[in-house]
Amino acid sequence: MTGNERREKVIELLSGSGEAVSGRRLAALFNVSRQVIVQDIALLRAEGYDVVSTNTGYVLYKSRNCERVFKVSHSNEEVEDELKLIVDLGGTVRDVFVSHKVYGTVRAELNIGSRMDIERFLKDIRTGKSSLLMNITGGYHYHTVEANSEELLDIIHEKLKEKGYLAPLKNYEPVDFKKRRSAEREDDKEQGGSGKVRILGTGVATMDIYPDKKRMYPGGNEYNVVCNAALLGAEAGFLGVFGNDLAGELLEMNLRELKVDVSMCRHEEGSSGYSLVKLKEDGDRIFLAWNKEGVTDLHPFKFNKKEVKYVKSFDVVTMGRVADVSPETVKLLHERDGIDISYDFHSAFTDEDIDLIAPHVKYGFFSCSHLKEEEIRKLLKKAVEKGCGIAVGTRGCDPIIAYDGENYYVHEVERIEATDALGAGDSFIGAFLTDYISNKDKDISKEDKIRKALKAAADHAATVVVKEGSIGVGYDYDPPLFYEVINK
């Protein structure tokens, strides 16, 4: 049986099954490894099949173009009745989330579309495997519900109201946030844009764990870039994969708190990305270990038509060496789709990297602390000659050097005592892109735009290195409970 034939059989099986089908069962049925099934599911998603990973296996959902967020409140005893009301009217409850004063937005996937799904969910609750998220906010919670039409969603709305489950809304609440976001984007297109910079990051969401400090911090190159862009006022988005563990929940929650759009992210069964980090006395860090089989590695984005359309709604997409995006894909996004790309080559770049990637990026960033100034100038010139629009070399506290094909720019960096240098380069990129793109249509010379962006980026990075972690957000954790934080 060929791979295409096997994947056709997988779709047939998922289409005809009334329940989730585990990856282990699929592997046994087709006499292949679990990893082969994971790759098959990724390829099917790239072809447009809505295959969702749940805690009991894979489910194939039929295309549904309408969704709405409902705010509800009821007792624990009324959970079953509320869910049956929704699914019996043709709705699918995709998630549950709450808005907590301390923890912020906390969300969990449900993907409940039948009474069988409800029975399984309630069994997990009754046996203590899971607990009701609504109980941390006194019963108030939100559901994202999908249906085949707005008319069905209207009926669900009325029935929830009749039952007394629909809760009153406050002006500040995030209800209907997806619908509103779409409407705002359409308005922006009609009016020629909102004027705000739109920056998307695609890559790995990672939890940086400091064992000796018993603290962990959300991070990852592109994750940090968009967090910093959001803090500086940009409309930011993240295109990534979250694991079904506590780390994944916290990583996503932090983005939502910063108003970073995660509507196109995926949720998969498996481990979140993580790295074990130790700080040196000067604030620099040592990476002790990291996992190489997280959900992003196992389920990389293939950039199907829907995802490409989403990426094109931003001014620039930022990615780097660890983003799991191949040079071939970078080329396609640039040449085929006309997408502006910012690329972080990090410090381990090679001549081959520059040859393959530089022709397709508008903004190239290099970590150059290991190079002499003359070597940096040659490197940046080569990148621009290959096709890179602006090449920037950072080197810690030493002057930053940039090149645009006509001029070299040197910016002196203010020397400060760093608390934690993790994420400094990422914060620099986020600030540079935000400032430079915000001035693209202003009557300012290109040279002044670059000088201004370099200063803004350096100044912002200086505020980040005095914080703990890459964006100043951290959580306590108990080392013996490590595997409760990260699925292994």
Secondary structure, DSSP 8 states (H G I E B T S, - for coil): --HHHHHHHHHHHHHH-SS-B-HHHHHHHHT--HHHHHHHHHHHHHTT-EEEEETTEEEEE----EEEEEEEE--GGGHHHHHHHHHHTT-EEEEEEEEETTTEEEEEEEEE-SHHHHHHHHHHHHTTSS--GGGGGTTEEEEEEEES-HHHHHHHHHHHHHHT-B----TTS-TTHHHHHHHHHHHHHHTT--SS-EEEEES--EEEEETTTTEEEEE-HHHHHHHHHHHTT-EEEEE-EEESSHHHHHHHHHHHHTT-B-TT-EEESS--EEEEEEE-TTS-EEEEEE-S-SHHHHS-----HHHHHHHTTSSEEEEETTS---HHHHHHHHHTT---EEEEEESS--HHHHHHHGGG-SEEEEE-TTS-HHHHHHHHHHHHHHT-SEEEEEETTEEEEEE-SS-EEEE-------S--TTHHHHHHHHHHHHHHHTTTSS--HHHHHHHHHHHHHHHHHHHTTSSTTTS--EE--GGGHHHHS--
